[in-house]
Amino acid sequence: MHIVQICQRFFYGHGQEMHVYNLSRELAKQGHKITLLTSEKDVSESFKKSINFSSRVNIQLSRAIRLKYPPNQFLFPDLGEELLDLGEIDIIHAHGAMSYSSFIGLTIAKTKRIPFVFTPHFHPWRFFEQKPYRYTREAYEQAFTIPVIREASAVIAVSPFEKHYLITRHNLLRKKIHVIPNGINTYYYPSIVSRREVRLNHLIPENKRYIITFGTKTDARKGLDRSLKIFNLINKKIPNTQLIIVGWKYKKNADNFAKLLDTLPCRNSVSALGYVSEDDKIALIKMSEITISPTTYEAFGIVLGEALMLQVPSVVTNVGGTPLIVRHGVTGFTVNKYDSLSKFAQLSLKLLNNKSLRRAMGQKGQLLVKRLFTWEKITKDTARIY
């Protein structure tokens, strides 16, 4: 089949883009021809350099114009014509709930009378705390996302929560929505970067007990401020702990997170690294004892699965797709409210104080990933929908 994947900023290299990358790779291995339509907006150079597609995958760039609202969305003035110029297409698969490009993909699929599959990677508007962004997302959800879902031939939700939300809140057909989670890479374990090398490269103190979290200053949903407060509680009990933050880099007075950190007693036990390479990320997870993620919402939580593949258990908010990966009391712990900071700290301390429990949860987590979340399995399930 000739399958067109539409992803508005593929080179951004985050969760949705990694999903498209690995799905396209595996579909090409099965003999399908893949055209990946995207833009060159918000490029992660490290991700771009790491791309390793076969000749059966063709990346085609489309002109994109950034919108002011909602943030990180784009108009694609030439995309419709470019899709028509591709000639014979068997299926169009678009990604991104807020993407104008998905709406264009649906329109062209109807024009060509071919199936249109939609994976929203959905983040419901009510889980966003910032009010202007929250209300913009609500309007966009009603105006673009839901109409695209209603008209799609099939919709892929990455968690049962997402499917339930779409059915109950928007009265969408149950039979149209299929649950296929994100996949987890297994082929690059163990990391080629050593613990000593990654520690020296990022100036991380030695002889510490490492805890890792992920977040950025532009995405309050990840709860970076909550992670800092949780770690402060942990550090009071276990002073030789060190928090590693991937995605945010400290600069004095640069943002609210920096100002918060400067007020906390744990401030000298935090390593804020900013963005790191995939190899460094894997090495950093591997040297950590636990992961914490007080997020308001995750469609799936790829990094939680990556941590379990490395036998590192997590303490996470019980929301969205996280319970698929972090099974409470089995592969980690879940907390029902993202702002229950003392509960996060309590369960984190329970893991830190019990090495055999960490090991058992990590081993069960790795088996879970290998059984349910390999890209080979996820691609076969997706191809069945096609």
N, C-alpha and C positions, 0 to 999 in steps of 0.2 A: 504493500500500500504506500501511497504518497501521503504522508501525514504532515500537516502544517501545525507547528507549535507557535503560539503568539504569547510573548512575554515582554512587557513594555520597557523594562530596563534590565535585561538579562545579565549584563556585565556588573551589576550592582553586587551580585554574589552573596546575597543573604538567603534566608530559608526558602522562599518561593523560587528564587533563581537556581539554587542548588537542586531543588526538586525537578525543575525543567531540564537542567543539565544531565542529571543522572537518568531520568526517564528517557531522554533523547538518545543517550549513549546506549542504553539497554535495548531500546526499540531498533536502533541501527544494527546491533548485534543479531537481532532476530531477522534481519534482512529487509527491513522497511527503509524507505527513502524519507528523510526528515528535512523539512525546511523550517528553520527557526527564524521568525520575524521579530525584530527587536529594534532598539535605538542604542545610541552611544551616550546615554545620559547616566550620570552618577557612576562612573566606571571605577571599579576596584582593580587596580593594576595587578595586585597579587593574584586575584581570582582569574583575571583575564589571561595571565601567563600560565596558570595551571590547567587551562582548558585543553583537553586531549580528545578531540572528536575524530571519528573515522571519516573516510571520504563520502560516506552515505549521509552525513549531516552537513547541510549547507546553511551558514548563518547569513541572513540578508538584513541589512540595516535600512531602517526607514526614518525619515525626517520627523523629529518630535519637537513640539513647542510646549515648554513648561507652563502649567497653570498656577496662578497664585493660590486659588482655593479649588478643591482641597489640596493640601500640600503633597508634593511628590507625585503629582498626576500630570498627564501630558495629552495634548492633541496630536493626532497623526494625520495630517492633511493628505498624504499620498498613499496611505495604507490600503484603502479600498481598491485603488487602481493597481497597486502592486500585487494584491491577492488575485485579482482578475487576470493579470499578466502571467501568473504562474502556470497557467494551462490546466491540465488534468490534475485534480486533487481528489483524494478519496475521503478525507476527513479533516476538519479544522478543530483543533483543541486549544482553547484560550485559557489563560491563567490570570487571576487577579480580580477581586471583587470590585475594586474601585477604578478599574482600568477602562478608559474610553476605547482602547484598542480591542477589548473583548466585544464591545457593542458593534464595532466595525466587522469583526470576525463573524459574528452572528448574521449580520446583514448580508455579507458576501456568501456565507453558507446557504442562506435561504435563496439567494439569487442563483447559485449553482445547483441548488437542490441536492445538497450533500449533508451528512450528519454534522452537527455542531456539539462538541463536548466542552463542558465548562467546569473548571476547578477554581472556585472562588478564593481558596485559602482565606476563609472568611474570618473577619474580626468584627463582631457586632458593635454598632456605634455606642451602645449603652455601657461598654466596658472601657471607654476612653474618659479620662478624668478632666482633660483640658476642655473647657466649655466651648470656645469657638470651634475647635477641631471636632468636638463631639457632635455639635449641631450640624456642621457641614457634612459630616459623615452620615448622619441620619437622613438628610435631604438627598444625598447622593445614593444612599442605599435604596431609597424609595424610587428615585428617578431612573437609575441605571442598573443597579445590581439585580434587584428583584425582577424587573422586566426581562433581563437577559436570562436569568434562571428559568423563568416561566416558559420562554421560547426555546430553550436549549433541548436538544435531542436527549441528552443525559447530563446529569450533574454529579460530580465526584466530590463528596465531603471527606475531609481528612480525619474526622472523628464522629462517633455517635452523637456527641453533644451538638455538633454543627448540623447534622441531619435533623435532629429533634428541634433545634431552634428554627430552622427553615420551614419545617412542616407546621409547627404549632404557631409561630408568630406570623407567618406569611401564607399559611394555608396552601402550601405547595404539595404536589402529588408525591406520595411516599414512594411509589414504584419508580419514579424518575431519578431519585437520589440514591446513589450508591456510596457506601463507606469504603474508601481505600486510603489507608494512612500514608503518611510520608515514609520513604525508605531511609535506612541508615547505611552509610558506607561502611563496609567491612574490609575492603581491599587494602587500605593504607595503614592497617594496624600491624605491628606496633610502629610508632613514629620513628622516622629516621633521625630525629633530633634527640640527643640525650638530655637527661634531666639536668646535668651539670651545664651543658651548653646553653640550654634555654634559660637557665637561672642567671648565668653570667651575661648573656646577651641582653636581658631585660633588667639587670641590676636587682634581682630578687634576693633578699637575705637568705643565707644558708641556715641549716639546722633549725628550721621552723616547721610547724604543722600547717599545711596549706589548705585553704578553702577557696574555691573558685566560684565566681558569678559572672554574668554577662549582662551588659547594658550600655546604653548610649545616652548622651545628654539631650538628644532630640526625641527620644521615645520614652516618655514617662511611664508608659504601660509596663515596661520591664521592671520598674521598682528599684532603681539604683539607690535612691535615698533610703528605701526600706532595708535594702541589703546592708548599707553602711550602719544603720541603727541596730540591725540584728547582729552583725559582726561585733559591734561595740559590746553588746551583752555577752556574746561568746568569749570575747577577749578578756573580759573582766574575770571570767571563771578559769580560762586557760590562756595565760598571758603569752605563751610562745606560739600562738596561732598567727598566721599571716593571711590576709585576704588578697587574692589576686582578682583584679577586675579586667576583663577583656571587653574592648569596645569603647571605653571612656578613658581619657588621659587627663590626669590632674594638672591644672595650671592655676596658681593662686588667684583667687577672686574672679576667675574666668566665668563661672556659672554658679548656680545655686548648690550643686553637688559639692563643688570645691569649698564653698563657704560653710556648708554643713560639716564636711570632713574636718575642717580646721577647728571646729568647736568640740570635736569628739576626742575623748582620751585615747582612743585606738588609732589616732591619725598616723602615728609612726609605724604602724603594723599593716599598712595598706599599700599594695603595689598596683597602681592604675596604669595599665600598659597601652591603652588605645587599641587600634586594630593590629592583629598579628597574622602571620601566614598560617595556612592550614596545618603545616607540620608543627609549627610552634604551638598552635592551639591544642593539637593532640598531645604534645609533650606536656603542656601545662595542666591539662585535665588529668593525665596519667600520674603526675606527681602530687595531685591533690587527694585529700582524704574524702571530701564530700563536695557536692555542688549545692548552692542555695539559689532559689528562684521565686521571690515573692511577687510574681507577675499578676496583673489584673486580668490578663487573658492571653492564652497561647492557642493558636489554631491546632498545633500539634506539639512542637517542642523538640526540634531535631537535636539540639545540643544535649538534651537530657538523654536521648537514645545513644548519642556518641559517648557520653559519660558511662552509661551502663555497658556499652561494648568494651569499655576499658575497665569495667568492674568497679566504677566509682558511683556509689548511691547518691541520691538527691533528696533534698527537702524542698517541696514545691507547693504552690497554690493548687488546690483541687478545682481546676476550672478548664473548660475547653477540652483540648486533647491530652492534657498532662496525665490524667488517670489511665490512659491507654498504656503509657510507658512506665510511670511510677505507680506501682501497685502498693497501696498503703500497707506497711508492715511486711512486705515481701521483697520489693526492689528499692525501697526507700520509704519516705513518709510524705503524706499530703496534709495540707492545712486548709481548712474550709474557707477562712477569710484571709485575704492577702495582707491585711493590716494587723493581723494577730502576731505582732513582733515577738512577744514573749513565748508564744507557742513555737514559732520558728526556731528561736534560740534553744528552747527546751529540747526539741527533737534533734536539732543539730548536735547538742551536747550529748544526747543519748548515743548517737552514732560515734562521735569523737571519743567517747569514754569506753567504747566496746569494739575492739578490733575484730573479734570473731563475728560480731553482728554485721559490721561493714563488709567483711569478706563474704559472708553468706549471702547478703543482699546483692553485692556486686556480681557474684557468680550466677545467681538466679536471674539477674538483669541481663547478663550477657547471653544466657540461654534463651531468654525471652526475645531479645533482638534477633538472634540467629534464626529463631523459629517463625517470627511474625513480620519482621521489618526489613528483610533483605531486599535489595533493589531487583533481584531476579523475580522474587515473588510479587512485589508491587507492580512491576512491568507486565507480568503475565495477567494479573488481575485487571490492569488497565486495558491491555490488548483485548481482553474478553469483552469489555464494554464497547470497544470500537467495533 
